């Protein structure tokens, strides 16, 4: 999954980016409100971690503009402001959750998992699709209870498909959400990646819909 990190303190931004990448996310970092506003509208992110105290354009204004434009990307507000009024204002402006600095990375990741689950109507960190089970907290995939050894890229692709269970995901969409901006994204690369995953988890769990993309399972009920 792709996450936009909007943070103007380089040390904190680097820490968050490192934590996200270790957790299997693709992170894009910006350090000012104007760039955040543009990226959030055009980048196709799965979630945003948004600081409020930003140069050029403050985070609250950015959030309000996104929501006014119909952008429903989940947003975790990250700020040094700890007063209840600021929290209420942020939530009313459209934030999905609120975390106050200083914070623990583990809590940030837990809150990020929660807001992305809610988008697709999930309440658990465990995603189940037939015999496939993915523990998004520990980044472990099992089939019929047997753990599968996946590379970081294989896990990202499988988790993204499972997270959007029942929906056909195109090759372009899958590439956009598992590779960073400098990576090779051609269709042959995606086909090879899916082939490797199938050899590890079984050929019947990921269905190819010719001309459209890939799908795992049925929509969650």
N, C-alpha and C positions, 0 to 999 in steps of 0.2 A: 504494500500500500504506500501511496505517496503522501507525505506530510509536509506542509509549508510551515516553517519555523520563522516567526517574526520576532526578532530580539536584537536590540541595539547594543547590548553588552557582549563583546566578542567572546569573553571567557564563558559566559552562560550559554551563548549560542553554540559554541563548539562542544560544550558538555552535552547539551541536548541532542545535537546532531550525532555525536558519537554513541550516545545511549540508544537513539532510534535505530541507527544502522546496526548496532549489535543485536537489537530486538527484531531485526528483519524488515524494517521499514526503509523506504527511499526518502531521504530528507533533502529539501531545498531550503536554504536559509537566505533571508533578506534582513536588512537592518534599519529600514525606514518605512514610514506609513504609505508614501506614494507608491513605492515599489510593491509593497504588500498588497495594496488595493488592486494594482494591475495584475499581479501574479494570481491573486485569489480569484479574480474574475475570468482569467484566461488559461490557468494552468491545469485544470482538471484534477484537483487534489481530493484525497479521501478525507482529510482532516486538516485543521489549522491549529497551531499553538501560537497564540497572539498576545504579545506584551502590550500593555496600554500606554506606557510612557515612551512614545516613539518620536523621533525627529521628523520634520516635514509634514506629517499628518498623524494626529494621535490615534491610538488603537481603537478607542471607542467610536470615533468618527468613521474609521475604516469599517468596523463591524456594522454600524448602522447603514453605511452605503451598500455593503454587500447584501444585507437583508432587504433593504428597500428595492434593490435590483432583482430580488428573487433568488439570490444565491443561498442555498440551504446547506452548504458544506458544514459539517460539525466543527464547532470552534471551542477550544479550551483556552480561556483567558488566563494569562500568566502575568502577575503584577506584584509590585511591592506595596501597593495600596491595600490595607487590611481592614478599612472601615466598612461597616455593613452597608452604608449608603452606596459606596462604589460597587459593591457586589450586587446589590439590587439593580443598580443602573445597568451594569453589564449584562445581567440575566434578562432584564427587560429589553435590552437592545438586541438580544438574540443569541447570547452566549449559551452554549450547552453545558458548560461547567466552568468552575472558577478555582484557581490554585494560587495561593499567596506565597511570595518569596519570603524567606528561603524555603526550599522544598527538597524533598528526597526524590531522586530519579525514579525509584520504584513506584512511588505514588503517582507521579506524572504519567508513567506508562500504564498503570492500572486505570487511571481516569481516561486516558486516550483509548484504551481498549473498550471501556464502557460506552463512550459516546459513539464510537464507530459501530459497536454492536447494536445500539438502539436504532440506528438508521435503517437496518434491515430487520428490525423486530426481534433481535436476539437478547436474551438475558444472561446467558452463560458464556464463560470463556472457552467452553468446549463446543466445537462445531461437529455435528454428526451428519453424515450423508451415506446411508446404507452401511456397508461394512467399514467405511472410512471414518476415522475420528481424529480431529485436530485439536490439540491443546494449545491455544494461542498464547497462553501465559508462558509456557515452557518451550514453545516452538517444537512440539513433538507430534508426528503423524503416525498413526497406527492403522493397520488393516486387520480386522478380525483379532484385535488385541496384540498384534505383533508390530513392534516399533520398526519404522522404516528409516534407513539412513539417507537423508536428503542433503544436497548442497544448499547453501543459503538461497541461491536463485531458484532452485527447484521448490524449496519450501514457500518462497514468496508467491510463485505462480500457483501452486496447489492451494495455498491458503486463500489467495484472492478468488479463485474459482469457487472454492467451498463457501467463502463468505457471501458470495453472490449466487448461492445454490439455486438451481432451477432457472437461472437466466443465462441466455447465450452471451458469452463474452467474446468479442471479436479479437483477432490477433493484434490489431492496432491498440485497442483498449488495454489488453493484457500487457503489451510491451510498455505502454505509457505508465503503467502502475507498478511495474517491477524493475524497470531499468532507470538509471539516472540519465541526465540529459546528454551525456557524452558517449553512451553505449550504442553498440550496433543493434538496430531494432528491425531488421528486415524479416520477412515472413519465414524464410528458411530457418533463421535462428530460433524463432518461436516453435516451429514444427519439430526441430531437433530437441528442444527443451521438453516439449510435451512427450515426445517419444521416450526420452530418458526417464521421465516421471512414470510413464506407463509401465516400463520395464521393471520398475521398483515396486509399484503399488498394484499392478494388475491392469490389463488392457481394457477392462469393462467399466471402470469407474469414471473415466473422462470420455464423454461422447463428442465426436467431431460432427458438426453440422456444416456440410460442405457449402462454401461461399459465405458462411456467417460467422463461424467460430467454434468455441468449445463450451460445454455445459457439464456440470456435475449435479446429479440428483434432481430432486423436485423442490419447489419453493417451500420454505419453512411454514408450518401451520401454527 
